[in-house]
Amino acid sequence: MIVIIIPILIVITFASSFVIVQQGTTAVMTVFGKFRRILLPGLNLRIPFIEKVQKRISIQNRAIEMEFQAITQDQANVYFKAMLVYSVLNADEETIKNVAFKFVNEQNFTQALIRTIEGSVRGFVATKKQAEILLLRREIVDEVKDSIDNTLESWGFHLIDLQLNDITFDEEITTSMAKVVASNNLKAAAENEGQALLITKTKAAEAEGNGIKIAAKAEREALQLKGQGIALFREEVAKGMSEAAIKMREADLDTSLILFSMWTEAIKEFAEKGKGNVIFLDGSAEGMQNTMEKMMGLDQLKKNNGENQ
């Protein structure tokens, strides 16, 4: 019997002398309940029956989903849905000791971590108004990290990330915020439409003003050219009449024939280019004589005035 028991004890002792630690994990060894050392991943030796694996601690990243409520400075309820990512700070012996022995178990640590983060978020939100919360997502995360990093390090952990996936308000507040946004959008649209209309009218007024200026300039130039043409025409007529009068005097003819010719040409122009307009003229011989006498009288009067001057 003893022969059988001894080999069995040897096998058990030999098997108890080795501890396998998985990758991403460390093992905490104790001797009679007192911390002795930590074992790294791989195959490790231990003193059989004396050294005991107290805990196996994962140094990989861990994630927790959270839902909690906070109240703003203006007494609005804010509901958060968040995801927390954390891990063991490092694999140093002192850090592993804190992780292994600061809390009774993993559940107590998780509860303390969640309540600490909720308290930090509530403290920050309580200093802000509900209209500001949606714009301060990044600031909330930074505030939480700054406020709890030292505490977590004392527990042997490190906060990697806090993601605020959803921030909501009570239905009444959400509805009122939607109305405010809609009214602001309508106001912005009205202002943009007013600006566009103002620009359109301004451009139209500028175009109309430029058109008036161009038309006035063109009309002024046309009148100027017309005046120059009339003056040139009168100058040429006077020049022609003077030359004709000189030749008629040399031929011993009456210069009144020039007036007679002008009279007949005027009547011809009236008849050809009147376009239906009615002009009353005395075309009789007496009327022509009367008109010529008046014109000659005016011509003599001009000559007398020129001699007196």
Buried (B, 14 or more C-beta within 10 A) or exposed (E): EEEEEEEEEEEEEEEBBEBEBEEEBBBBBBBEEEBBBBBEBEEBEBEEEEBBBBBBBBBEEBEEEBEBEBEBEEEBEBEBBBEBBBBBBEEEEEBBBBBBBBBEEEEEBBEBBBEBBBBBBBEBBEEBEBEBBEEBEEEBBEBBBEBBEEBBBEBBBBBEEBBBEEBEBEEEBEEEBEEEEEEEEEEEEEEEEEEEEEEEEEEEEEEEEEEEEEEEEEEEEEEEEEEEEEEEEEEEEEEEBEEBBEEBEEEEEEBBEBBBEBBEEEBEEEEEEEEEEEEEEEEEEEEBEEBBEEBEEEEEEEEEEEEEE
